[in-house]
């Protein structure tokens, strides 16, 4: 059995609807019915990184960090491909080594680990499917 299973559908046009368990997510490269796929990827990364920082900090013996927030930005190249991602991690607590928090998040965040050049989907095409 797969660890993650979802269905993404496009009835016409460019927008898609992804159903992941009990949740539905609208994504649209034209940004008319939802955020574009690259923005969703950046949001997924930030949404993974924040709890990874918190878990890593707890394991490393930090006291409660309080509120955490990431301001994320991304740079696209001329073909609108993702070129760079930047996070500004805001921490309510005063910490001795802020760089350690970033390293702890990088060690634990599964999206951070997945963003590597050699991870691509294996694609099978089934025609005349409907």
N, C-alpha and C positions, 0 to 999 in steps of 0.2 A: 504494500500500500504506500502511496505517496505521502510525504509529510505535509505537503501543501497542495491543494487542489482548488482550482477556480475556473470559471467560465467567463470569457470576454466575448461580447457580441456587438456587431455593428450591422444594423438593419439596412441602412443606406447612409450616404454622406461619410463624414470622417469621425463623428463622435462615437464613443464606445460606452458600454455598460459592463462593468465587471462585477460578478457576484462571487463573494468570498464568504463561504459559510452563510450566516444570516445577514450579511452586510452587502450593500450595493454601492458601487462607486462609479460616478460618471466622469469620464475623462475625454477631453476634446482638444485636438491639436489646434483647432481654430479658436479655442477659448470662448465659445458661445454657450455651451451647456455644462461646462466644467473646466477645471484647470488642465493645462497641457501636460503631456506625459513626462516631460523633463522636470517641470515644476513638482509633479507628484513624486518623482524619484528623489529630488532634493528634500522634499517634505518627509518622505519615508526615511531618508538618511538621518535627518535631524530628529525624527520621532524615535528612532532606534538609539541614537547617540546619547540623548538626554538620560533615559533610564540606565543606559550602560555606565554613564559617569556616576550616577547615584549608587548603583550596585557596586561598582569598582571602589568608590570612595568608602562605602560601608565595609567592604572586605579589607580595605587598607587601614581601617581604624579611624576614619574621619568621623567627627561628630556630625549631627544633622546639618546638611548644607542649606536647608531652607529652600526657598524658591529657586528654580533653575529656568533659564530661558536661552534659546538660541536664536540669534538673528542670522539667517542664512542668505547667501547670495550666490549666484552662479553666473559664469561667463560662457557665452556661446561663441563658436567660431562662425565664419562666413556661411557655412552650410547649416547653421543652427544646431550643430552637434555640441554636446557638453564639453567644455574645455577646462573649466576649473570650478571648484566649489569652495566657498569660504564660510566658516562659522565664527561668530562671536558668541562665546559662551559666557552668560551672565550668571553669577552665583551670589545669592543673598549673603551667605556667610563669608567671613574673612578667613582666607586659607593661606597657609605658609608657602605652598608651592603650587600655584595655579597651573603650571605646565604639567605637573603630575596628573592633575584631573583630566587633561586632554589625553594623555597617554593611557590612563585607565579606561577612558571611553573607547579609544582606538582598539585596545586589547579585547574588549567585550562585545562591541557593536557588530552584529552579524552583517548589517548592510555595508559597513566599512570593509569587512573582510570580503564581501562579494564583489566590490567594485574593483575588479582586476580585469586585465585585457583578455585573459584566456577563458573567462566565464561568459559563454554565449549559449543560447537555446539550441538544442538539437531539434531540428524542424522536420516534421513529416507532413506532407500535403495529402489530404483526402479530397478528391474532386467529386462532383455530383453527390454531395453529402446531404442535401436537403430536398 
